[in-house]
């Protein structure tokens, strides 16, 4: 699909879609590596999130951070970089 103009929900209007896609892919690759580095022992999503994001964030920001962390953890589990299992009522994540 040829896209000539992007009107994002936030940020400036732009025209170079491929450049933005490349930036996003690079950003997410870095974040995935960063998440993987922060998994030490067995951790739940909240614990991983607390090691990635500032603790003094608002409740809303913490909620967003946990959602983002969960997405990364599920992706890492889907590609076999980490294992996930249920311990009590929590899911635990462990590096392979």
C-alpha positions in Angstrom: 0.0 0.0 0.0 1.4 3.4 -0.9 1.0 5.8 2.0 1.8 9.4 1.3 0.6 11.0 4.6 0.3 9.8 8.2 -1.9 11.6 10.7 -1.0 10.0 14.0 -3.1 10.2 17.1 -0.2 12.0 18.8 3.0 13.6 17.5 3.6 15.5 14.2 2.2 14.5 10.8 4.8 12.7 8.7 5.2 11.2 5.2 8.1 8.7 5.5 6.2 5.6 6.6 9.1 3.2 6.0 11.5 5.2 8.1 8.9 5.2 11.0 8.4 1.4 10.7 12.1 0.9 10.8 12.4 3.1 13.9 9.6 1.2 15.6 11.1 -2.2 14.8 14.5 -1.1 16.1 12.8 0.3 19.3 10.9 -2.9 20.0 14.0 -5.1 19.4 15.9 -3.0 21.9 13.1 -3.2 24.4 12.7 -7.0 24.0 16.5 -7.4 24.7 16.2 -5.0 27.7 13.3 -7.1 29.1 15.2 -10.3 28.7 18.2 -8.9 30.5 16.1 -7.9 33.5 14.6 -11.3 34.1 16.6 -12.8 36.9 15.5 -16.0 38.5 11.7 -16.5 38.5 9.7 -13.3 38.3 6.1 -12.3 37.7 5.2 -9.5 35.3 4.9 -6.9 38.1 8.5 -7.7 39.3 9.9 -7.5 35.7 7.9 -4.2 35.2 9.3 -2.7 38.3 12.9 -3.4 37.1 12.2 -1.7 33.8 10.2 1.4 34.7 10.6 4.1 37.4 8.9 3.1 40.7 7.7 6.6 41.4 5.3 6.5 38.4 1.6 7.3 38.8 -0.8 4.3 39.2 -2.0 4.8 35.6 1.6 4.8 34.3 2.4 1.6 36.3 -0.7 0.0 34.8 0.4 0.9 31.3 3.9 -0.4 32.1 2.6 -3.8 33.3 0.6 -4.1 30.1 3.7 -3.4 28.0 5.8 -5.8 30.1 3.2 -8.5 29.7 3.3 -8.1 25.9 7.0 -8.4 25.8 6.9 -11.4 28.2 4.3 -13.2 26.1 6.4 -12.6 22.9 9.6 -13.9 24.6 7.7 -17.0 25.7 6.3 -17.5 22.2 9.8 -17.6 20.7 11.2 -19.8 23.4 13.5 -17.2 25.0 11.8 -17.6 28.4 9.5 -20.2 30.0 6.3 -19.4 31.7 4.4 -21.4 34.3 1.6 -20.8 36.8 2.6 -20.7 40.5 -0.5 -20.3 42.7 -2.4 -17.4 41.0 0.6 -15.9 39.3 2.4 -16.5 36.1 6.2 -16.8 36.6 8.8 -16.2 33.9 12.3 -17.7 33.8 15.0 -17.2 31.2 15.9 -20.3 29.2 
